[in-house]
Amino acid sequence: MGLSVPAAHVVVFIALAGAGTIFAGALSETLRDTTHARDDALERQTAIANERFTLESDGYSETPDRTYANFTNEGGNAIPLSNVNVLVDGTLTTPETLLVFEVLENNTSTLWMPGETLAITTEGEGDASIALVGPQGVRDYRTP
């Protein structure tokens, strides 16, 4: 009986140390995940805040049947044109189906830099509405 009490204490101590190690690992992982989630949320909020564009000019011509809209990037970030969506009368349209989809300051560029103007022209759509949606969901539009 003299050895069983200290042996029981050792078993309890080892069990508590193991449980504490598991708890500390789980807590550390939870804190790391929370920190990453906060960083991601801040990054998304910053991207949204830096994505701004406005309709600079627009119009419609009956002959030929063309609608145009020029949008200026007033945000703080360059926007890849591949991440920009255009809706003509509410229908998602690919850049290839538009008569003009280019940055006026550099018509070969695939990036829409801050301060530059993106020109969009449709043909054969009538006096169409043109909506521009950026990668973060920010949008502006031209209505007839």
MARPAVEX-100823 format. One line per field, with one value per residue: residue in one letter; chain; y, x, z of N, C-alpha, C in turn. Coordinates in Angstrom, 3 decimals. Layout:
N
code (a|...) .
unit (A|...) .
nnorth (Y|...) .
neast (X|...) .
nup (Z|...) .
canorth (Y|...) .
caeast (X|...) .
caup (Z|...) .
cnorth (Y|...) .
ceast (X|...) .
cup (Z|...) .
% end
This chain:
144
code (m|g|l|s|v|p|a|a|h|v|v|v|f|i|a|l|a|g|a|g|t|i|f|a|g|a|l|s|e|t|l|r|d|t|t|h|a|r|d|d|a|l|e|r|q|t|a|i|a|n|e|r|f|t|l|e|s|d|g|y|s|e|t|p|d|r|t|y|a|n|f|t|n|e|g|g|n|a|i|p|l|s|n|v|n|v|l|v|d|g|t|l|t|t|p|e|t|l|l|v|f|e|v|l|e|n|n|t|s|t|l|w|m|p|g|e|t|l|a|i|t|t|e|g|e|g|d|a|s|i|a|l|v|g|p|q|g|v|r|d|y|r|t|p) .
unit (A|A|A|A|A|A|A|A|A|A|A|A|A|A|A|A|A|A|A|A|A|A|A|A|A|A|A|A|A|A|A|A|A|A|A|A|A|A|A|A|A|A|A|A|A|A|A|A|A|A|A|A|A|A|A|A|A|A|A|A|A|A|A|A|A|A|A|A|A|A|A|A|A|A|A|A|A|A|A|A|A|A|A|A|A|A|A|A|A|A|A|A|A|A|A|A|A|A|A|A|A|A|A|A|A|A|A|A|A|A|A|A|A|A|A|A|A|A|A|A|A|A|A|A|A|A|A|A|A|A|A|A|A|A|A|A|A|A|A|A|A|A|A|A) .
nnorth (-1.186|1.144|2.068|2.456|4.852|7.045|6.199|6.425|9.171|9.936|8.887|10.410|12.956|12.731|12.341|14.790|16.543|15.692|16.271|19.011|19.761|19.036|20.747|23.262|23.185|23.094|25.552|27.299|26.782|27.626|30.383|31.109|30.553|32.408|34.819|34.702|34.778|37.323|38.881|38.261|39.313|42.038|42.538|42.118|44.193|46.414|46.121|46.486|49.120|50.408|50.133|51.940|53.419|55.618|56.718|58.451|59.566|59.164|57.851|57.626|56.587|56.650|56.154|54.962|52.208|52.496|52.307|53.948|53.984|55.500|54.846|55.931|54.943|55.503|54.519|53.166|51.093|49.088|47.489|44.354|43.818|41.415|40.745|42.301|42.714|43.106|44.163|44.204|45.621|44.114|41.587|39.394|40.072|39.176|40.537|40.200|40.341|42.949|46.098|47.995|47.674|48.815|50.377|53.764|55.370|53.587|51.406|48.770|47.685|45.419|46.071|48.225|51.156|53.394|56.489|56.209|55.750|53.566|52.465|51.511|50.153|49.284|47.599|47.554|47.079|48.873|51.678|50.992|49.849|49.942|48.191|48.152|45.978|45.520|43.503|43.277|43.571|46.134|48.566|50.475|52.269|52.880|54.307|54.377) .
neast (0.812|2.088|3.340|1.387|-0.106|1.703|2.150|-0.401|-0.667|1.276|0.166|-2.208|-1.050|0.302|-1.878|-3.246|-1.273|-1.117|-3.743|-3.711|-1.777|-3.048|-5.280|-3.967|-2.817|-5.128|-6.273|-4.278|-4.379|-6.984|-6.795|-4.937|-6.420|-8.493|-7.070|-6.131|-8.609|-9.521|-7.523|-7.994|-10.596|-10.100|-8.446|-10.260|-12.098|-10.447|-9.818|-12.356|-12.841|-10.898|-11.767|-13.268|-15.288|-16.619|-19.272|-18.263|-18.931|-21.610|-23.756|-25.994|-26.374|-28.372|-27.800|-24.850|-26.439|-25.530|-24.429|-22.691|-20.482|-18.382|-16.194|-14.473|-11.675|-11.552|-10.498|-7.965|-6.510|-5.149|-7.163|-7.632|-8.687|-9.819|-11.204|-13.425|-16.864|-19.416|-22.679|-25.227|-28.225|-28.959|-27.965|-25.263|-22.319|-19.741|-16.456|-15.607|-17.896|-18.561|-18.427|-16.465|-14.155|-12.029|-9.143|-8.879|-6.559|-4.524|-4.859|-4.028|-3.606|-4.106|-4.762|-6.617|-5.830|-5.672|-7.327|-7.547|-9.615|-12.195|-13.518|-16.611|-18.532|-21.504|-23.133|-25.959|-27.811|-29.710|-30.878|-29.283|-28.943|-25.974|-24.081|-21.395|-19.383|-17.157|-14.343|-14.714|-17.374|-18.301|-20.207|-21.279|-23.406|-24.905|-27.854|-30.565) .
nup (0.000|0.375|-1.913|-3.805|-3.547|-4.210|-6.856|-7.959|-7.782|-9.659|-12.039|-12.189|-12.395|-14.875|-16.575|-16.232|-17.200|-19.868|-20.730|-20.351|-22.243|-24.631|-24.484|-24.510|-27.070|-28.682|-27.994|-28.918|-31.682|-32.249|-31.658|-33.648|-35.996|-35.651|-35.777|-38.453|-39.775|-39.044|-40.264|-42.963|-43.255|-42.815|-44.983|-47.113|-46.570|-46.932|-49.642|-50.772|-49.969|-51.452|-54.023|-56.278|-58.672|-61.172|-63.301|-65.997|-68.504|-70.886|-73.490|-76.365|-79.693|-82.520|-85.194|-86.174|-84.371|-81.316|-77.951|-75.403|-72.558|-70.267|-67.707|-64.788|-62.930|-59.683|-57.442|-55.203|-56.195|-58.866|-61.299|-62.616|-65.916|-66.560|-64.312|-64.236|-64.613|-67.054|-67.518|-69.809|-70.238|-68.013|-68.537|-68.303|-70.016|-72.248|-72.727|-75.370|-76.925|-76.937|-78.622|-77.978|-75.406|-73.459|-71.952|-72.115|-71.914|-72.426|-74.688|-75.008|-72.587|-69.866|-67.387|-65.337|-64.293|-61.397|-61.890|-64.614|-67.580|-68.421|-71.355|-72.697|-75.220|-76.823|-79.538|-81.602|-79.595|-78.932|-76.953|-74.412|-70.992|-69.106|-66.911|-64.663|-62.893|-60.337|-59.113|-56.337|-55.997|-56.129|-57.855|-60.726|-62.961|-66.178|-67.191|-69.518) .
canorth (0.000|2.312|2.537|2.703|6.256|7.854|5.768|7.023|10.588|10.040|8.637|11.589|14.054|12.503|12.575|16.233|17.163|15.365|17.042|20.413|19.908|18.993|21.987|24.374|23.072|23.480|26.994|27.947|26.645|28.490|31.760|31.280|30.628|33.684|35.866|34.615|35.231|38.790|39.430|38.122|40.268|43.369|42.604|42.297|45.538|47.352|45.990|47.129|50.570|50.910|49.910|52.949|53.957|56.399|56.955|59.741|60.058|58.097|58.334|56.685|57.056|55.791|55.772|53.562|51.864|52.266|52.891|53.941|54.431|55.620|54.810|56.291|54.238|56.475|53.794|53.185|49.885|48.696|46.424|43.571|43.833|40.077|40.651|43.264|42.181|44.096|43.710|45.029|45.396|43.093|40.307|39.339|40.143|38.995|41.656|39.914|40.680|44.401|46.775|48.564|47.380|49.100|51.527|54.812|55.866|52.552|50.427|47.404|47.290|44.518|46.624|49.509|51.844|54.537|57.697|55.896|55.624|52.350|52.739|50.365|50.497|48.169|47.878|46.764|46.791|49.977|52.542|49.963|50.155|49.264|48.130|47.710|45.384|45.224|42.222|43.281|43.759|47.543|48.737|51.728|51.912|53.868|53.977|55.194) .
caeast (0.000|2.938|3.746|0.225|-0.534|2.545|1.931|-1.671|-0.385|2.015|-0.798|-3.072|-0.235|0.529|-3.166|-3.485|-0.293|-1.553|-4.954|-3.292|-1.085|-4.080|-6.048|-3.116|-2.716|-6.414|-6.409|-3.340|-4.913|-8.167|-6.315|-4.318|-7.510|-9.185|-6.194|-6.184|-9.933|-9.538|-6.654|-8.713|-11.707|-9.511|-7.976|-11.450|-12.626|-9.522|-10.001|-13.636|-12.680|-10.020|-12.382|-14.285|-15.314|-17.820|-19.628|-17.711|-19.773|-22.367|-24.634|-26.594|-26.451|-29.273|-27.154|-25.230|-27.069|-24.454|-24.505|-21.369|-20.339|-16.988|-16.076|-13.152|-11.232|-11.223|-10.003|-6.534|-5.884|-5.327|-8.159|-7.457|-9.900|-10.418|-12.041|-14.511|-18.042|-20.275|-24.040|-25.956|-29.648|-29.085|-27.410|-23.809|-21.788|-18.299|-15.801|-15.483|-19.142|-18.714|-17.706|-15.280|-13.920|-10.611|-8.701|-8.613|-5.192|-3.620|-5.841|-3.495|-3.408|-5.077|-4.990|-7.297|-5.111|-6.382|-7.330|-7.772|-11.002|-12.562|-14.557|-17.450|-19.492|-22.281|-23.686|-27.144|-28.570|-30.619|-30.450|-29.154|-28.291|-24.682|-23.636|-20.020|-19.233|-15.758|-14.076|-15.184|-18.820|-18.639|-20.766|-21.852|-24.153|-25.468|-29.243|-31.074) .
caup (0.000|0.461|-3.243|-4.669|-3.473|-5.097|-8.246|-8.366|-8.014|-10.926|-13.108|-12.259|-12.899|-16.313|-17.239|-16.234|-18.103|-21.236|-21.017|-20.476|-23.526|-25.677|-24.364|-24.959|-28.536|-29.264|-27.795|-29.833|-33.043|-32.326|-31.732|-34.961|-36.971|-35.448|-36.302|-39.914|-40.217|-38.899|-41.307|-44.236|-43.256|-42.983|-46.375|-47.957|-46.337|-47.569|-51.091|-51.106|-49.790|-52.508|-55.332|-56.563|-60.032|-61.435|-64.691|-66.410|-69.600|-71.544|-74.540|-77.312|-81.069|-83.292|-86.445|-85.976|-83.096|-80.352|-76.607|-74.785|-71.172|-69.860|-66.253|-64.288|-61.727|-58.649|-56.275|-54.956|-56.729|-60.261|-61.415|-63.840|-66.745|-66.537|-63.106|-64.363|-65.300|-67.700|-67.764|-70.763|-69.958|-66.983|-68.968|-68.257|-71.367|-72.314|-73.423|-76.794|-77.620|-76.919|-79.697|-77.339|-73.992|-73.348|-71.176|-73.103|-71.816|-72.948|-75.173|-75.004|-71.205|-69.241|-66.049|-65.266|-63.230|-60.813|-62.706|-66.024|-68.011|-69.137|-72.349|-73.069|-76.265|-77.371|-80.858|-81.916|-78.378|-78.642|-75.854|-73.381|-69.722|-68.980|-65.517|-64.491|-61.569|-60.056|-58.456|-54.945|-55.998|-56.280|-59.185|-61.179|-64.159|-67.093|-67.524|-70.625) .
cnorth (1.251|2.876|2.913|4.161|7.140|7.468|6.363|8.514|10.808|9.845|9.846|12.773|13.918|12.757|14.066|16.957|16.903|16.166|18.515|20.683|19.927|20.275|23.182|24.354|23.509|24.985|27.761|27.914|27.538|29.954|32.054|31.403|31.950|34.838|35.870|35.126|36.749|39.453|39.376|39.129|41.688|43.568|42.825|43.698|46.596|47.306|46.655|48.641|51.176|50.691|50.904|53.339|54.660|56.528|58.362|60.367|58.877|58.702|57.223|57.349|56.099|55.298|55.975|53.327|51.494|52.994|52.844|54.434|54.415|55.740|55.136|55.529|55.279|55.811|53.876|52.003|49.749|47.523|45.657|43.548|42.472|39.882|41.621|42.607|43.320|43.452|44.706|44.653|44.222|41.742|40.373|39.213|39.943|40.164|41.444|40.308|42.186|45.002|47.364|48.158|47.563|50.309|52.594|55.272|54.872|51.385|48.995|46.860|46.326|44.938|47.996|50.227|52.983|55.780|57.454|55.675|54.335|52.673|51.443|50.857|49.224|48.583|46.959|46.409|47.843|50.845|51.695|50.529|49.339|49.347|47.554|47.216|44.982|43.918|42.141|43.514|45.206|47.741|50.161|51.404|53.142|53.424|54.891|56.322) .
ceast (0.856|3.310|2.566|-0.234|0.369|2.363|0.632|-1.481|0.340|1.057|-1.710|-2.299|-0.011|-0.761|-3.468|-2.526|-0.680|-2.780|-4.614|-2.596|-2.089|-4.896|-5.248|-2.967|-3.995|-6.633|-5.508|-3.855|-6.138|-7.763|-5.684|-5.391|-8.260|-8.366|-6.206|-7.521|-10.045|-8.688|-7.337|-9.853|-11.193|-9.028|-9.150|-12.028|-11.745|-9.681|-11.294|-13.512|-11.827|-10.578|-13.524|-14.175|-16.635|-18.023|-19.177|-18.574|-20.487|-23.234|-25.136|-26.668|-27.349|-28.626|-25.669|-25.754|-25.988|-24.752|-23.108|-21.459|-18.858|-16.937|-14.639|-12.872|-10.768|-10.719|-8.501|-5.801|-6.108|-6.312|-7.887|-8.769|-10.586|-11.326|-13.208|-15.650|-18.875|-21.633|-24.701|-27.422|-29.853|-28.522|-25.888|-23.270|-20.279|-17.684|-15.692|-16.737|-19.404|-17.926|-16.404|-15.288|-12.424|-10.362|-8.270|-7.157|-4.164|-4.481|-5.305|-3.320|-4.499|-5.360|-5.626|-6.740|-5.963|-6.222|-7.589|-9.262|-11.185|-13.724|-15.275|-18.451|-20.175|-22.811|-24.878|-27.997|-29.630|-30.044|-30.389|-28.607|-27.006|-24.277|-22.232|-19.876|-17.777|-15.587|-14.563|-16.688|-19.258|-19.163|-21.215|-22.520|-24.594|-26.891|-29.712|-31.974) .
cup (0.000|-0.886|-4.120|-4.651|-4.332|-6.564|-8.777|-8.634|-9.343|-12.104|-13.288|-12.836|-14.411|-17.096|-17.320|-17.183|-19.557|-21.634|-21.194|-21.789|-24.673|-25.668|-24.883|-26.486|-29.222|-29.146|-28.755|-31.270|-33.240|-32.450|-33.088|-36.044|-36.869|-36.012|-37.826|-40.444|-40.115|-39.978|-42.670|-44.335|-43.460|-44.416|-47.333|-47.804|-46.994|-49.083|-51.539|-51.011|-50.907|-53.907|-55.515|-58.029|-60.252|-62.936|-65.055|-67.503|-70.238|-72.627|-75.434|-78.673|-81.848|-84.583|-86.312|-84.557|-82.075|-79.037|-76.026|-73.344|-70.837|-68.335|-65.849|-63.003|-60.717|-57.377|-56.169|-55.543|-58.225|-60.279|-62.706|-64.629|-66.768|-65.321|-63.115|-65.146|-65.863|-67.928|-68.709|-70.638|-69.005|-67.339|-68.952|-69.677|-71.320|-73.069|-74.937|-77.579|-77.638|-78.085|-79.154|-75.872|-73.772|-72.458|-72.178|-73.089|-72.368|-73.417|-75.274|-73.588|-70.747|-67.802|-66.169|-64.047|-62.644|-61.690|-64.176|-66.298|-68.801|-70.050|-72.700|-74.100|-76.744|-78.732|-81.084|-80.718|-78.094|-77.542|-74.584|-72.074|-69.664|-67.515|-65.481|-63.058|-61.387|-59.308|-57.012|-54.852|-56.086|-57.695|-59.438|-62.514|-64.925|-67.391|-68.641|-70.129) .
% end
